[in-house]
Amino acid sequence: MVVFALKMWRHYLYGIHVDVFTDHKSLKYVSTQNDLNLHQRRCLALLKYYDMSFLYHPCKANVVEDAIS
């Protein structure tokens, strides 16, 4: 999903720093992995052109209050 968004809004995102908040903790460490498959390598090749950082945001912290409470 991140790669799709980067491809779609690339003209807005070139040259600025982007913080990506995600609930997938593994995305923080994907750039440090040694053994990647072909799809992951292609995604990393695209991500290296952007000034971005992945920030972990736990799913439990992403709670929207309902109208009753």
PQR file with spaces between the fields and no chain letter, atoms N, CA, C, O and H, PARSE charges and radii, in Angstrom:
ATOM       1  N    MET     1       0.815   -1.189    0.000 -0.4000 1.5000
ATOM       2  CA   MET     1       0.000    0.000    0.000 -0.0000 2.0000
ATOM       3  C    MET     1       0.865    1.263    0.000  0.5500 1.7000
ATOM       4  O    MET     1       0.513    2.261   -0.628 -0.5500 1.4000
ATOM       5  N    VAL     2       1.976    1.216    0.693 -0.4000 1.5000
ATOM       6  CA   VAL     2       2.867    2.375    0.744 -0.0000 2.0000
ATOM       7  C    VAL     2       3.467    2.638   -0.631  0.5500 1.7000
ATOM       8  O    VAL     2       3.576    3.788   -1.056 -0.5500 1.4000
ATOM       9  H    VAL     2       2.262    0.406    1.203  0.4000 1.0000
ATOM      10  N    VAL     3       3.852    1.585   -1.318 -0.4000 1.5000
ATOM      11  CA   VAL     3       4.449    1.741   -2.646 -0.0000 2.0000
ATOM      12  C    VAL     3       3.426    2.302   -3.626  0.5500 1.7000
ATOM      13  O    VAL     3       3.768    3.141   -4.460 -0.5500 1.4000
ATOM      14  H    VAL     3       3.764    0.651   -0.973  0.4000 1.0000
ATOM      15  N    PHE     4       2.183    1.854   -3.539 -0.4000 1.5000
ATOM      16  CA   PHE     4       1.126    2.380   -4.397 -0.0000 2.0000
ATOM      17  C    PHE     4       0.912    3.869   -4.147  0.5500 1.7000
ATOM      18  O    PHE     4       0.765    4.645   -5.091 -0.5500 1.4000
ATOM      19  H    PHE     4       1.905    1.173   -2.861  0.4000 1.0000
ATOM      20  N    ALA     5       0.895    4.267   -2.873 -0.4000 1.5000
ATOM      21  CA   ALA     5       0.705    5.685   -2.546 -0.0000 2.0000
ATOM      22  C    ALA     5       1.880    6.526   -3.026  0.5500 1.7000
ATOM      23  O    ALA     5       1.689    7.650   -3.490 -0.5500 1.4000
ATOM      24  H    ALA     5       1.014    3.636   -2.107  0.4000 1.0000
ATOM      25  N    LEU     6       3.097    5.988   -2.917 -0.4000 1.5000
ATOM      26  CA   LEU     6       4.262    6.735   -3.393 -0.0000 2.0000
ATOM      27  C    LEU     6       4.237    6.914   -4.903  0.5500 1.7000
ATOM      28  O    LEU     6       4.601    7.975   -5.412 -0.5500 1.4000
ATOM      29  H    LEU     6       3.252    5.075   -2.540  0.4000 1.0000
ATOM      30  N    LYS     7       3.814    5.893   -5.611 -0.4000 1.5000
ATOM      31  CA   LYS     7       3.712    6.009   -7.073 -0.0000 2.0000
ATOM      32  C    LYS     7       2.637    7.011   -7.468  0.5500 1.7000
ATOM      33  O    LYS     7       2.796    7.749   -8.440 -0.5500 1.4000
ATOM      34  H    LYS     7       3.519    5.031   -5.198  0.4000 1.0000
ATOM      35  N    MET     8       1.553    7.036   -6.718 -0.4000 1.5000
ATOM      36  CA   MET     8       0.436    7.911   -7.060 -0.0000 2.0000
ATOM      37  C    MET     8       0.734    9.377   -6.767  0.5500 1.7000
ATOM      38  O    MET     8       0.366   10.253   -7.549 -0.5500 1.4000
ATOM      39  H    MET     8       1.424    6.436   -5.928  0.4000 1.0000
ATOM      40  N    TRP     9       1.400    9.650   -5.643 -0.4000 1.5000
ATOM      41  CA   TRP     9       1.648   11.029   -5.218 -0.0000 2.0000
ATOM      42  C    TRP     9       3.116   11.406   -5.291  0.5500 1.7000
ATOM      43  O    TRP     9       3.578   12.243   -4.515 -0.5500 1.4000
ATOM      44  H    TRP     9       1.699    8.938   -5.007  0.4000 1.0000
ATOM      45  N    ARG    10       3.852   10.807   -6.204 -0.4000 1.5000
ATOM      46  CA   ARG    10       5.303   11.036   -6.277 -0.0000 2.0000
ATOM      47  C    ARG    10       5.652   12.488   -6.563  0.5500 1.7000
ATOM      48  O    ARG    10       6.661   12.978   -6.056 -0.5500 1.4000
ATOM      49  H    ARG    10       3.477   10.127   -6.834  0.4000 1.0000
ATOM      50  N    HIS    11       4.863   13.184   -7.347 -0.4000 1.5000
ATOM      51  CA   HIS    11       5.183   14.573   -7.667 -0.0000 2.0000
ATOM      52  C    HIS    11       5.025   15.495   -6.457  0.5500 1.7000
ATOM      53  O    HIS    11       5.621   16.572   -6.431 -0.5500 1.4000
ATOM      54  H    HIS    11       4.043   12.786   -7.759  0.4000 1.0000
ATOM      55  N    TYR    12       4.240   15.101   -5.463 -0.4000 1.5000
ATOM      56  CA   TYR    12       4.125   15.879   -4.237 -0.0000 2.0000
ATOM      57  C    TYR    12       5.215   15.520   -3.224  0.5500 1.7000
ATOM      58  O    TYR    12       5.563   16.341   -2.375 -0.5500 1.4000
ATOM      59  H    TYR    12       3.755   14.226   -5.484  0.4000 1.0000
ATOM      60  N    LEU    13       5.752   14.307   -3.305 -0.4000 1.5000
ATOM      61  CA   LEU    13       6.625   13.790   -2.259 -0.0000 2.0000
ATOM      62  C    LEU    13       8.109   13.913   -2.545  0.5500 1.7000
ATOM      63  O    LEU    13       8.918   13.763   -1.629 -0.5500 1.4000
ATOM      64  H    LEU    13       5.469   13.640   -3.994  0.4000 1.0000
ATOM      65  N    TYR    14       8.495   14.183   -3.792 -0.4000 1.5000
ATOM      66  CA   TYR    14       9.921   14.326   -4.087 -0.0000 2.0000
ATOM      67  C    TYR    14      10.480   15.570   -3.400  0.5500 1.7000
ATOM      68  O    TYR    14       9.906   16.654   -3.499 -0.5500 1.4000
ATOM      69  H    TYR    14       7.838   14.305   -4.536  0.4000 1.0000
ATOM      70  N    GLY    15      11.589   15.405   -2.711 -0.4000 1.5000
ATOM      71  CA   GLY    15      12.284   16.532   -2.115 -0.0000 2.0000
ATOM      72  C    GLY    15      11.844   16.919   -0.720  0.5500 1.7000
ATOM      73  O    GLY    15      12.412   17.844   -0.140 -0.5500 1.4000
ATOM      74  H    GLY    15      12.055   14.524   -2.630  0.4000 1.0000
ATOM      75  N    ILE    16      10.849   16.243   -0.157 -0.4000 1.5000
ATOM      76  CA   ILE    16      10.433   16.551    1.207 -0.0000 2.0000
ATOM      77  C    ILE    16      10.554   15.284    2.065  0.5500 1.7000
ATOM      78  O    ILE    16      10.582   14.169    1.543 -0.5500 1.4000
ATOM      79  H    ILE    16      10.388   15.491   -0.628  0.4000 1.0000
ATOM      80  N    HIS    17      10.624   15.472    3.370 -0.4000 1.5000
ATOM      81  CA   HIS    17      10.688   14.330    4.283 -0.0000 2.0000
ATOM      82  C    HIS    17       9.277   13.847    4.586  0.5500 1.7000
ATOM      83  O    HIS    17       8.388   14.643    4.885 -0.5500 1.4000
ATOM      84  H    HIS    17      10.601   16.378    3.793  0.4000 1.0000
ATOM      85  N    VAL    18       9.082   12.533    4.504 -0.4000 1.5000
ATOM      86  CA   VAL    18       7.777   11.924    4.722 -0.0000 2.0000
ATOM      87  C    VAL    18       7.878   10.956    5.892  0.5500 1.7000
ATOM      88  O    VAL    18       8.756   10.094    5.906 -0.5500 1.4000
ATOM      89  H    VAL    18       9.805   11.887    4.261  0.4000 1.0000
ATOM      90  N    ASP    19       6.998   11.085    6.866 -0.4000 1.5000
ATOM      91  CA   ASP    19       6.890   10.131    7.965 -0.0000 2.0000
ATOM      92  C    ASP    19       5.710    9.216    7.678  0.5500 1.7000
ATOM      93  O    ASP    19       4.585    9.685    7.503 -0.5500 1.4000
ATOM      94  H    ASP    19       6.285   11.786    6.855  0.4000 1.0000
ATOM      95  N    VAL    20       5.960    7.921    7.629 -0.4000 1.5000
ATOM      96  CA   VAL    20       4.915    6.937    7.376 -0.0000 2.0000
ATOM      97  C    VAL    20       4.611    6.239    8.693  0.5500 1.7000
ATOM      98  O    VAL    20       5.473    5.568    9.259 -0.5500 1.4000
ATOM      99  H    VAL    20       6.874    7.540    7.772  0.4000 1.0000
ATOM     100  N    PHE    21       3.385    6.398    9.178 -0.4000 1.5000
ATOM     101  CA   PHE    21       2.959    5.733   10.410 -0.0000 2.0000
ATOM     102  C    PHE    21       2.285    4.422   10.031  0.5500 1.7000
ATOM     103  O    PHE    21       1.355    4.408    9.223 -0.5500 1.4000
ATOM     104  H    PHE    21       2.685    6.943    8.718  0.4000 1.0000
ATOM     105  N    THR    22       2.751    3.325   10.611 -0.4000 1.5000
ATOM     106  CA   THR    22       2.221    2.016   10.281 -0.0000 2.0000
ATOM     107  C    THR    22       2.117    1.164   11.530  0.5500 1.7000
ATOM     108  O    THR    22       2.822    1.390   12.514 -0.5500 1.4000
ATOM     109  H    THR    22       3.506    3.337   11.266  0.4000 1.0000
ATOM     110  N    ASP    23       1.223    0.177   11.480 -0.4000 1.5000
ATOM     111  CA   ASP    23       1.113   -0.760   12.592 -0.0000 2.0000
ATOM     112  C    ASP    23       1.867   -2.056   12.305  0.5500 1.7000
ATOM     113  O    ASP    23       1.736   -3.021   13.058 -0.5500 1.4000
ATOM     114  H    ASP    23       0.650   -0.006   10.681  0.4000 1.0000
ATOM     115  N    HIS    24       2.645   -2.093   11.238 -0.4000 1.5000
ATOM     116  CA   HIS    24       3.497   -3.236   10.913 -0.0000 2.0000
ATOM     117  C    HIS    24       4.917   -2.929   11.372  0.5500 1.7000
ATOM     118  O    HIS    24       5.631   -2.151   10.740 -0.5500 1.4000
ATOM     119  H    HIS    24       2.751   -1.309   10.627  0.4000 1.0000
ATOM     120  N    LYS    25       5.313   -3.544   12.471 -0.4000 1.5000
ATOM     121  CA   LYS    25       6.618   -3.269   13.046 -0.0000 2.0000
ATOM     122  C    LYS    25       7.743   -3.732   12.114  0.5500 1.7000
ATOM     123  O    LYS    25       8.842   -3.179   12.159 -0.5500 1.4000
ATOM     124  H    LYS    25       4.733   -4.176   12.984  0.4000 1.0000
ATOM     125  N    SER    26       7.487   -4.724   11.283 -0.4000 1.5000
ATOM     126  CA   SER    26       8.528   -5.258   10.403 -0.0000 2.0000
ATOM     127  C    SER    26       8.937   -4.252    9.324  0.5500 1.7000
ATOM     128  O    SER    26      10.043   -4.357    8.794 -0.5500 1.4000
ATOM     129  H    SER    26       6.594   -5.172   11.246  0.4000 1.0000
ATOM     130  N    LEU    27       8.094   -3.295    8.986 -0.4000 1.5000
ATOM     131  CA   LEU    27       8.457   -2.303    7.964 -0.0000 2.0000
ATOM     132  C    LEU    27       9.589   -1.397    8.418  0.5500 1.7000
ATOM     133  O    LEU    27      10.306   -0.837    7.588 -0.5500 1.4000
ATOM     134  H    LEU    27       7.195   -3.210    9.416  0.4000 1.0000
ATOM     135  N    LYS    28       9.757   -1.247    9.724 -0.4000 1.5000
ATOM     136  CA   LYS    28      10.859   -0.428   10.226 -0.0000 2.0000
ATOM     137  C    LYS    28      12.210   -1.053    9.901  0.5500 1.7000
ATOM     138  O    LYS    28      13.209   -0.350    9.746 -0.5500 1.4000
ATOM     139  H    LYS    28       9.175   -1.701   10.398  0.4000 1.0000
ATOM     140  N    TYR    29      12.230   -2.389    9.798 -0.4000 1.5000
ATOM     141  CA   TYR    29      13.498   -3.106    9.662 -0.0000 2.0000
ATOM     142  C    TYR    29      13.699   -3.726    8.285  0.5500 1.7000
ATOM     143  O    TYR    29      14.659   -4.473    8.096 -0.5500 1.4000
ATOM     144  H    TYR    29      11.419   -2.959    9.924  0.4000 1.0000
ATOM     145  N    VAL    30      12.846   -3.451    7.335 -0.4000 1.5000
ATOM     146  CA   VAL    30      12.958   -4.103    6.025 -0.0000 2.0000
ATOM     147  C    VAL    30      14.215   -3.659    5.278  0.5500 1.7000
ATOM     148  O    VAL    30      14.754   -4.422    4.476 -0.5500 1.4000
ATOM     149  H    VAL    30      12.066   -2.845    7.488  0.4000 1.0000
ATOM     150  N    SER    31      14.675   -2.475    5.522 -0.4000 1.5000
ATOM     151  CA   SER    31      15.863   -1.989    4.817 -0.0000 2.0000
ATOM     152  C    SER    31      17.148   -2.592    5.368  0.5500 1.7000
ATOM     153  O    SER    31      18.190   -2.498    4.720 -0.5500 1.4000
ATOM     154  H    SER    31      14.238   -1.856    6.173  0.4000 1.0000
ATOM     155  N    THR    32      17.100   -3.212    6.551 -0.4000 1.5000
ATOM     156  CA   THR    32      18.299   -3.803    7.137 -0.0000 2.0000
ATOM     157  C    THR    32      18.380   -5.308    6.911  0.5500 1.7000
ATOM     158  O    THR    32      19.344   -5.935    7.351 -0.5500 1.4000
ATOM     159  H    THR    32      16.253   -3.289    7.077  0.4000 1.0000
ATOM     160  N    GLN    33      17.401   -5.907    6.239 -0.4000 1.5000
ATOM     161  CA   GLN    33      17.388   -7.347    6.009 -0.0000 2.0000
ATOM     162  C    GLN    33      18.362   -7.730    4.905  0.5500 1.7000
ATOM     163  O    GLN    33      18.577   -6.972    3.960 -0.5500 1.4000
ATOM     164  H    GLN    33      16.618   -5.397    5.881  0.4000 1.0000
ATOM     165  N    ASN    34      18.947   -8.914    5.036 -0.4000 1.5000
ATOM     166  CA   ASN    34      19.911   -9.390    4.048 -0.0000 2.0000
ATOM     167  C    ASN    34      19.269  -10.222    2.945  0.5500 1.7000
ATOM     168  O    ASN    34      19.616  -10.066    1.774 -0.5500 1.4000
ATOM     169  H    ASN    34      18.772   -9.530    5.804  0.4000 1.0000
ATOM     170  N    ASP    35      18.355  -11.088    3.297 -0.4000 1.5000
ATOM     171  CA   ASP    35      17.770  -12.024    2.343 -0.0000 2.0000
ATOM     172  C    ASP    35      16.364  -11.557    1.965  0.5500 1.7000
ATOM     173  O    ASP    35      15.408  -11.830    2.690 -0.5500 1.4000
ATOM     174  H    ASP    35      18.074  -11.214    4.249  0.4000 1.0000
ATOM     175  N    LEU    36      16.233  -10.864    0.850 -0.4000 1.5000
ATOM     176  CA   LEU    36      14.943  -10.368    0.381 -0.0000 2.0000
ATOM     177  C    LEU    36      14.578  -11.037   -0.933  0.5500 1.7000
ATOM     178  O    LEU    36      15.454  -11.383   -1.725 -0.5500 1.4000
ATOM     179  H    LEU    36      17.010  -10.642    0.261  0.4000 1.0000
ATOM     180  N    ASN    37      13.284  -11.220   -1.164 -0.4000 1.5000
ATOM     181  CA   ASN    37      12.871  -11.762   -2.456 -0.0000 2.0000
ATOM     182  C    ASN    37      12.818  -10.642   -3.497  0.5500 1.7000
ATOM     183  O    ASN    37      13.062   -9.478   -3.181 -0.5500 1.4000
ATOM     184  H    ASN    37      12.572  -10.939   -0.520  0.4000 1.0000
ATOM     185  N    LEU    38      12.504  -11.000   -4.719 -0.4000 1.5000
ATOM     186  CA   LEU    38      12.563  -10.046   -5.828 -0.0000 2.0000
ATOM     187  C    LEU    38      11.569   -8.897   -5.655  0.5500 1.7000
ATOM     188  O    LEU    38      11.891   -7.746   -5.952 -0.5500 1.4000
ATOM     189  H    LEU    38      12.305  -11.946   -4.976  0.4000 1.0000
ATOM     190  N    HIS    39      10.373   -9.204   -5.181 -0.4000 1.5000
ATOM     191  CA   HIS    39       9.365   -8.162   -4.989 -0.0000 2.0000
ATOM     192  C    HIS    39       9.813   -7.165   -3.914  0.5500 1.7000
ATOM     193  O    HIS    39       9.646   -5.957   -4.082 -0.5500 1.4000
ATOM     194  H    HIS    39      10.112  -10.139   -4.940  0.4000 1.0000
ATOM     195  N    GLN    40      10.372   -7.661   -2.827 -0.4000 1.5000
ATOM     196  CA   GLN    40      10.842   -6.780   -1.771 -0.0000 2.0000
ATOM     197  C    GLN    40      12.005   -5.922   -2.244  0.5500 1.7000
ATOM     198  O    GLN    40      12.107   -4.756   -1.860 -0.5500 1.4000
ATOM     199  H    GLN    40      10.508   -8.643   -2.690  0.4000 1.0000
ATOM     200  N    ARG    41      12.881   -6.478   -3.067 -0.4000 1.5000
ATOM     201  CA   ARG    41      13.998   -5.694   -3.596 -0.0000 2.0000
ATOM     202  C    ARG    41      13.519   -4.580   -4.511  0.5500 1.7000
ATOM     203  O    ARG    41      14.066   -3.477   -4.488 -0.5500 1.4000
ATOM     204  H    ARG    41      12.799   -7.424   -3.379  0.4000 1.0000
ATOM     205  N    ARG    42      12.493   -4.862   -5.322 -0.4000 1.5000
ATOM     206  CA   ARG    42      11.945   -3.821   -6.195 -0.0000 2.0000
ATOM     207  C    ARG    42      11.299   -2.706   -5.385  0.5500 1.7000
ATOM     208  O    ARG    42      11.440   -1.530   -5.721 -0.5500 1.4000
ATOM     209  H    ARG    42      12.049   -5.757   -5.341  0.4000 1.0000
ATOM     210  N    CYS    43      10.599   -3.068   -4.331 -0.4000 1.5000
ATOM     211  CA   CYS    43       9.974   -2.058   -3.465 -0.0000 2.0000
ATOM     212  C    CYS    43      11.029   -1.197   -2.779  0.5500 1.7000
ATOM     213  O    CYS    43      10.870    0.020   -2.683 -0.5500 1.4000
ATOM     214  H    CYS    43      10.485   -4.023   -4.058  0.4000 1.0000
ATOM     215  N    LEU    44      12.107   -1.821   -2.301 -0.4000 1.5000
ATOM     216  CA   LEU    44      13.181   -1.048   -1.669 -0.0000 2.0000
ATOM     217  C    LEU    44      13.885   -0.145   -2.663  0.5500 1.7000
ATOM     218  O    LEU    44      14.317    0.952   -2.307 -0.5500 1.4000
ATOM     219  H    LEU    44      12.236   -2.809   -2.379  0.4000 1.0000
ATOM     220  N    ALA    45      14.006   -0.597   -3.917 -0.4000 1.5000
ATOM     221  CA   ALA    45      14.621    0.251   -4.932 -0.0000 2.0000
ATOM     222  C    ALA    45      13.782    1.503   -5.167  0.5500 1.7000
ATOM     223  O    ALA    45      14.329    2.578   -5.413 -0.5500 1.4000
ATOM     224  H    ALA    45      13.655   -1.488   -4.206  0.4000 1.0000
ATOM     225  N    LEU    46      12.471    1.376   -5.093 -0.4000 1.5000
ATOM     226  CA   LEU    46      11.598    2.539   -5.239 -0.0000 2.0000
ATOM     227  C    LEU    46      11.659    3.440   -4.007  0.5500 1.7000
ATOM     228  O    LEU    46      11.642    4.665   -4.133 -0.5500 1.4000
ATOM     229  H    LEU    46      12.026    0.503   -4.893  0.4000 1.0000
ATOM     230  N    LEU    47      11.730    2.839   -2.816 -0.4000 1.5000
ATOM     231  CA   LEU    47      11.726    3.617   -1.577 -0.0000 2.0000
ATOM     232  C    LEU    47      12.999    4.427   -1.378  0.5500 1.7000
ATOM     233  O    LEU    47      12.981    5.435   -0.672 -0.5500 1.4000
ATOM     234  H    LEU    47      11.744    1.844   -2.714  0.4000 1.0000
ATOM     235  N    LYS    48      14.093    4.009   -1.981 -0.4000 1.5000
ATOM     236  CA   LYS    48      15.348    4.721   -1.748 -0.0000 2.0000
ATOM     237  C    LYS    48      15.377    6.105   -2.394  0.5500 1.7000
ATOM     238  O    LYS    48      16.236    6.919   -2.055 -0.5500 1.4000
ATOM     239  H    LYS    48      14.107    3.190   -2.555  0.4000 1.0000
ATOM     240  N    TYR    49      14.459    6.384   -3.314 -0.4000 1.5000
ATOM     241  CA   TYR    49      14.408    7.698   -3.957 -0.0000 2.0000
ATOM     242  C    TYR    49      13.698    8.746   -3.100  0.5500 1.7000
ATOM     243  O    TYR    49      13.748    9.938   -3.403 -0.5500 1.4000
ATOM     244  H    TYR    49      13.762    5.722   -3.590  0.4000 1.0000
ATOM     245  N    TYR    50      13.044    8.306   -2.041 -0.4000 1.5000
ATOM     246  CA   TYR    50      12.268    9.211   -1.191 -0.0000 2.0000
ATOM     247  C    TYR    50      12.959    9.393    0.152  0.5500 1.7000
ATOM     248  O    TYR    50      13.600    8.475    0.662 -0.5500 1.4000
ATOM     249  H    TYR    50      13.003    7.337   -1.794  0.4000 1.0000
ATOM     250  N    ASP    51      12.823   10.576    0.714 -0.4000 1.5000
ATOM     251  CA   ASP    51      13.324   10.864    2.056 -0.0000 2.0000
ATOM     252  C    ASP    51      12.189   10.541    3.017  0.5500 1.7000
ATOM     253  O    ASP    51      11.327   11.378    3.283 -0.5500 1.4000
ATOM     254  H    ASP    51      12.302   11.323    0.299  0.4000 1.0000
ATOM     255  N    MET    52      12.202    9.314    3.533 -0.4000 1.5000
ATOM     256  CA   MET    52      11.081    8.888    4.355 -0.0000 2.0000
ATOM     257  C    MET    52      11.559    8.039    5.515  0.5500 1.7000
ATOM     258  O    MET    52      12.634    7.441    5.471 -0.5500 1.4000
ATOM     259  H    MET    52      12.902    8.634    3.316  0.4000 1.0000
ATOM     260  N    SER    53      10.738    7.999    6.553 -0.4000 1.5000
ATOM     261  CA   SER    53      11.018    7.136    7.693 -0.0000 2.0000
ATOM     262  C    SER    53       9.718    6.455    8.098  0.5500 1.7000
ATOM     263  O    SER    53       8.644    7.057    8.060 -0.5500 1.4000
ATOM     264  H    SER    53       9.865    8.485    6.589  0.4000 1.0000
ATOM     265  N    PHE    54       9.835    5.194    8.485 -0.4000 1.5000
ATOM     266  CA   PHE    54       8.692    4.421    8.948 -0.0000 2.0000
ATOM     267  C    PHE    54       8.640    4.512   10.465  0.5500 1.7000
ATOM     268  O    PHE    54       9.625    4.233   11.148 -0.5500 1.4000
ATOM     269  H    PHE    54      10.707    4.705    8.516  0.4000 1.0000
ATOM     270  N    LEU    55       7.503    4.898   10.975 -0.4000 1.5000
ATOM     271  CA   LEU    55       7.302    5.017   12.418 -0.0000 2.0000
ATOM     272  C    LEU    55       6.226    4.024   12.840  0.5500 1.7000
ATOM     273  O    LEU    55       5.137    3.987   12.268 -0.5500 1.4000
ATOM     274  H    LEU    55       6.702    5.124   10.420  0.4000 1.0000
ATOM     275  N    TYR    56       6.547    3.226   13.844 -0.4000 1.5000
ATOM     276  CA   TYR    56       5.610    2.221   14.331 -0.0000 2.0000
ATOM     277  C    TYR    56       4.578    2.869   15.238  0.5500 1.7000
ATOM     278  O    TYR    56       4.922    3.572   16.189 -0.5500 1.4000
ATOM     279  H    TYR    56       7.432    3.256   14.309  0.4000 1.0000
ATOM     280  N    HIS    57       3.315    2.625   14.936 -0.4000 1.5000
ATOM     281  CA   HIS    57       2.185    3.124   15.720 -0.0000 2.0000
ATOM     282  C    HIS    57       1.305    1.918   16.029  0.5500 1.7000
ATOM     283  O    HIS    57       0.619    1.423   15.135 -0.5500 1.4000
ATOM     284  H    HIS    57       3.035    2.054   14.164  0.4000 1.0000
ATOM     285  N    PRO    58       1.305    1.429   17.273 -0.5600 1.5000
ATOM     286  CA   PRO    58       0.562    0.204   17.577  0.2800 2.0000
ATOM     287  C    PRO    58      -0.924    0.331   17.275  0.5500 1.7000
ATOM     288  O    PRO    58      -1.515    1.403   17.407 -0.5500 1.4000
ATOM     289  N    CYS    59      -1.502   -0.770   16.875 -0.4000 1.5000
ATOM     290  CA   CYS    59      -2.913   -0.787   16.495 -0.0000 2.0000
ATOM     291  C    CYS    59      -3.813   -0.450   17.681  0.5500 1.7000
ATOM     292  O    CYS    59      -4.858    0.178   17.505 -0.5500 1.4000
ATOM     293  H    CYS    59      -1.021   -1.640   16.768  0.4000 1.0000
ATOM     294  N    LYS    60      -3.422   -0.855   18.871 -0.4000 1.5000
ATOM     295  CA   LYS    60      -4.243   -0.566   20.058 -0.0000 2.0000
ATOM     296  C    LYS    60      -4.287    0.923   20.364  0.5500 1.7000
ATOM     297  O    LYS    60      -5.252    1.392   20.969 -0.5500 1.4000
ATOM     298  H    LYS    60      -2.573   -1.365   19.014  0.4000 1.0000
ATOM     299  N    ALA    61      -3.287    1.668   19.969 -0.4000 1.5000
ATOM     300  CA   ALA    61      -3.266    3.107   20.214 -0.0000 2.0000
ATOM     301  C    ALA    61      -4.102    3.866   19.190  0.5500 1.7000
ATOM     302  O    ALA    61      -4.404    5.045   19.379 -0.5500 1.4000
ATOM     303  H    ALA    61      -2.503    1.287   19.478  0.4000 1.0000
ATOM     304  N    ASN    62      -4.473    3.193   18.113 -0.4000 1.5000
ATOM     305  CA   ASN    62      -5.237    3.814   17.040 -0.0000 2.0000
ATOM     306  C    ASN    62      -6.724    3.531   17.265  0.5500 1.7000
ATOM     307  O    ASN    62      -7.346    2.796   16.498 -0.5500 1.4000
ATOM     308  H    ASN    62      -4.228    2.236   17.960  0.4000 1.0000
ATOM     309  N    VAL    63      -7.279    4.115   18.309 -0.4000 1.5000
ATOM     310  CA   VAL    63      -8.674    3.862   18.689 -0.0000 2.0000
ATOM     311  C    VAL    63      -9.464    5.138   18.495  0.5500 1.7000
ATOM     312  O    VAL    63      -9.065    6.213   18.943 -0.5500 1.4000
ATOM     313  H    VAL    63      -6.773    4.712   18.931  0.4000 1.0000
ATOM     314  N    VAL    64     -10.594    5.000   17.818 -0.4000 1.5000
ATOM     315  CA   VAL    64     -11.499    6.128   17.617 -0.0000 2.0000
ATOM     316  C    VAL    64     -12.637    5.971   18.617  0.5500 1.7000
ATOM     317  O    VAL    64     -13.253    4.908   18.704 -0.5500 1.4000
ATOM     318  H    VAL    64     -10.919    4.127   17.454  0.4000 1.0000
ATOM     319  N    GLU    65     -12.913    7.022   19.365 -0.4000 1.5000
ATOM     320  CA   GLU    65     -13.985    6.949   20.345 -0.0000 2.0000
ATOM     321  C    GLU    65     -15.326    6.986   19.658  0.5500 1.7000
ATOM     322  O    GLU    65     -15.504    7.671   18.651 -0.5500 1.4000
ATOM     323  H    GLU    65     -12.413    7.885   19.295  0.4000 1.0000
ATOM     324  N    ASP    66     -16.286    6.234   20.214 -0.4000 1.5000
ATOM     325  CA   ASP    66     -17.624    6.249   19.635 -0.0000 2.0000
ATOM     326  C    ASP    66     -18.451    7.376   20.270  0.5500 1.7000
ATOM     327  O    ASP    66     -18.024    8.005   21.238 -0.5500 1.4000
ATOM     328  H    ASP    66     -16.142    5.677   21.032  0.4000 1.0000
ATOM     329  N    ALA    67     -19.605    7.609   19.721 -0.4000 1.5000
ATOM     330  CA   ALA    67     -20.433    8.744   20.143 -0.0000 2.0000
ATOM     331  C    ALA    67     -21.039    8.541   21.530  0.5500 1.7000
ATOM     332  O    ALA    67     -21.366    9.520   22.200 -0.5500 1.4000
ATOM     333  H    ALA    67     -19.951    7.097   18.934  0.4000 1.0000
ATOM     334  N    ILE    68     -21.195    7.296   21.978 -0.4000 1.5000
ATOM     335  CA   ILE    68     -21.832    7.042   23.267 -0.0000 2.0000
ATOM     336  C    ILE    68     -20.894    7.379   24.425  0.5500 1.7000
ATOM     337  O    ILE    68     -21.342    7.901   25.446 -0.5500 1.4000
ATOM     338  H    ILE    68     -20.929    6.500   21.434  0.4000 1.0000
ATOM     339  N    SER    69     -19.623    7.092   24.282 -0.4000 1.5000
ATOM     340  CA   SER    69     -18.706    7.296   25.411 -0.0000 2.0000
ATOM     341  C    SER    69     -18.210    8.672   25.482  0.5500 1.7000
ATOM     342  O    SER    69     -17.430    9.002   26.376 -0.5500 1.4000
ATOM     343  H    SER    69     -19.259    6.667   23.453  0.4000 1.0000
